[in-house]
Structure formats: C-alpha cells, structure tokens
Amino acid sequence: MGRSYDSIDDRMAEWVQSQPVFFVGTAPLAEDGHVNVSPKGNRGELAVLDERRVAYLEQTGSGVETIAHLRENGRIVMMWCAFDGPARIIRFHGRARAVVPGEDGWDGLASAFRSRGGDPDGIGVRSAIVMDVERVADSCGYGVPLMNFRAHRPAMDNWARGKGPDGIAAYQSKNNARSIDGLAGLAD
C-alpha cells in the first residue's frame, strides 16, 4: 500500500501545502527522554522550498521540544493526513534546524512564507524549521476519519498580540530556554 518517492514533486508539494494541519515528531537521544509530536496549523506557514527541502513557521509555545531535539540531533518527521477527499498519509523524514529571525537565511525563508500567504513577521513567530528531506513516503490513510475543516483558531495570535514583543521575549526566556528533558532550547 505505501510507496517511497525520490523527491517531493509539484503535485505532492501542492497537496501538503494545502493541508490546514500537519504533525511534527522529534525525539532526544536519551532512552528516557520524551518523544514529542506537535500539531501545526497551516495558514501559509508551510513552504516546500524545493524537491528536498521544506520549512514551516514555528510559533512561540508552551514548550520548546522541537528546537531542543533538533539542536541535539536534528532528526524529524513531518506527517500530513487527508481529512477529506481520498484517503492519504504523507511522511517526510529527515534532518532539520531552526532559523530564528535575523539569522542568515531568514530573509529568503520569510519571502517563501509570504508568497504562500504566511506572516513571518507575526509577533509570535520564534523560528522557521528548515528540513532537509531524506525520505518521502505515503501510505493508505484508510484509518483516518473524514472531518470538516471550519477555521483556524485565533487564540495563538490573540495571546501573542496581548503579550506584545517584550512580553513574548520574557515568556520565551522563562518557558522556552530548555526542553522538558533539560536540553537547550532557545538558551545557549
């Protein structure tokens, strides 16, 4: 049922970029470390950069597991499920890194997100996760339920605007410095 592909073709790129939600999985190297899976809303915040690279905007959140795991070992998987239309699951496996606003490469990434309708200048944006895709595969998705998408929640944007730039910086300093396993997140 499942197949592997040599790269991300145009059709697959358009499909993954059109999905309103996707999932990101990472894990630390430690046996007793916590595996992390995060759902991500997609309001133009996902961009297929080429046939082997994909990036998404990461918002400030309660934890910093993805960034911490990537800093430690770089391993990542991204997954999309068809919640309407034909059943389908696509997974990208590979290595990734976080690029924070102002770092080398940020301007090019910001342009890619803007071209998709994303807001890389949003107050809650803390990084772009850039993935070098090593494996592209799909599977049937027959077990994924059919669901109707209504809208993206405004809560994250409202929360970030309410905190303001200084409040976001203070929040990140307090809550995003280290992962739940003590790995460096936004802290050095």
NORLINHU-V940614 format. One record per backbone hydrogen bond with DSSP energy under -0.5 kcal/mol. NH is the residue of the N-H (numbers start at 1). CO is the residue of the C=O. E is the energy in kcal/mol with one decimal. If there is no record, write none. Layout:
<<NH & CO & E> <NH & CO & E>>
This chain:
<<3 & 138 & -1.1> <5 & 136 & -2.7> <8 & 51 & -2.2> <9 & 7 & -0.8> <13 & 9 & -2.8> <14 & 10 & -2.4> <15 & 11 & -1.9> <16 & 12 & -2.8> <17 & 13 & -2.2> <18 & 14 & -1.2> <19 & 15 & -0.6> <19 & 16 & -0.9> <22 & 40 & -2.1> <23 & 79 & -2.7> <24 & 38 & -2.4> <25 & 77 & -2.9> <26 & 36 & -2.4> <33 & 30 & -1.6> <35 & 33 & -0.5> <36 & 26 & -2.8> <38 & 24 & -2.8> <40 & 22 & -3.1> <42 & 20 & -2.4> <43 & 41 & -0.6> <47 & 55 & -3.0> <49 & 47 & -0.8> <49 & 53 & -1.7> <50 & 53 & -1.6> <53 & 50 & -0.9> <54 & 131 & -1.8> <55 & 47 & -2.5> <56 & 129 & -1.8> <57 & 45 & -2.4> <58 & 127 & -3.3> <59 & 57 & -0.5> <60 & 124 & -2.9> <68 & 64 & -2.5> <69 & 65 & -3.0> <70 & 66 & -2.5> <71 & 67 & -2.5> <72 & 68 & -1.8> <73 & 69 & -3.0> <74 & 69 & -1.0> <76 & 94 & -1.9> <77 & 25 & -1.9> <78 & 92 & -2.5> <79 & 23 & -2.7> <80 & 90 & -2.5> <82 & 88 & -2.6> <83 & 81 & -0.7> <89 & 139 & -1.7> <90 & 80 & -2.2> <91 & 137 & -3.0> <92 & 78 & -2.5> <93 & 135 & -2.5> <94 & 76 & -2.2> <95 & 132 & -1.9> <96 & 74 & -2.1> <97 & 130 & -1.7> <99 & 128 & -2.8> <100 & 98 & -0.5> <103 & 100 & -2.4> <106 & 103 & -2.3> <109 & 105 & -1.8> <110 & 106 & -3.1> <111 & 107 & -2.0> <112 & 108 & -1.7> <113 & 109 & -2.2> <114 & 110 & -2.6> <115 & 111 & -2.2> <116 & 112 & -0.6> <116 & 113 & -1.1> <117 & 114 & -1.6> <118 & 44 & -0.6> <118 & 113 & -2.9> <120 & 118 & -0.5> <122 & 119 & -1.8> <125 & 122 & -1.5> <126 & 58 & -2.7> <127 & 58 & -1.5> <128 & 99 & -2.4> <129 & 56 & -2.8> <130 & 97 & -2.8> <130 & 128 & -0.6> <131 & 54 & -3.4> <131 & 129 & -0.6> <132 & 95 & -3.5> <133 & 52 & -2.8> <133 & 131 & -0.8> <134 & 93 & -2.8> <135 & 93 & -2.1> <136 & 5 & -0.7> <137 & 91 & -2.4> <138 & 3 & -2.4> <139 & 89 & -2.0> <144 & 141 & -1.8> <147 & 83 & -3.2> <158 & 154 & -2.6> <159 & 155 & -2.7> <160 & 156 & -2.5> <161 & 157 & -2.7> <162 & 158 & -2.2> <163 & 159 & -1.7> <164 & 160 & -2.1> <167 & 163 & -0.9> <168 & 164 & -2.6> <169 & 165 & -2.2> <170 & 166 & -2.3> <171 & 167 & -2.4> <172 & 168 & -2.9> <173 & 169 & -2.2> <174 & 170 & -2.0> <175 & 171 & -3.5> <176 & 172 & -2.2> <179 & 183 & -2.6> <182 & 179 & -1.9> <185 & 177 & -3.2> <186 & 176 & -2.7> <187 & 177 & -1.3>>
